[in-house]
């Protein structure tokens, strides 16, 4: 499995609820999608590549108040290491673009604001934590601890 590369969405780009943050001409965007649609783990036979995808994570304050010191994503696609989101002062949104996320399964993750689990309204659902990492970062809900799910199905 290839580890995702971390990057930030360009300042001023406002593409909400999409998986891609593309800048440039349509031809450049198509080249980007084609070059990032597969990733080789080195374990497949020659010429075979594992499908991957790109995901943009976004978070913003729901009510005016002081900015958090840190906002990060941690999950199965980052090896449970924190991946910081960057704050865009123009849009007032924290964002992070992750590419090379392995496709064909369901990932589990958590959004951390000031190192505390926080609700991600854009998640694909909630799951009961099973591993030590999931339990460490779980969000307490009325039904017990939960982590977020990210469905990563591709054709």
Secondary structure, DSSP 8 states (H G I E B T S, - for coil): ----EEE---TT---TT-S----S-HHHHHHHHHHHSEE--S-S-TT--EEEEEEEEEE--SSS----S-EEEEEGGGTT--EE-EEETTTTEEEEEEEEEE-SEEEEEEEEETTEEE--TTSS-EE---SHHHHHH-EEETTEEEEEEEEE---
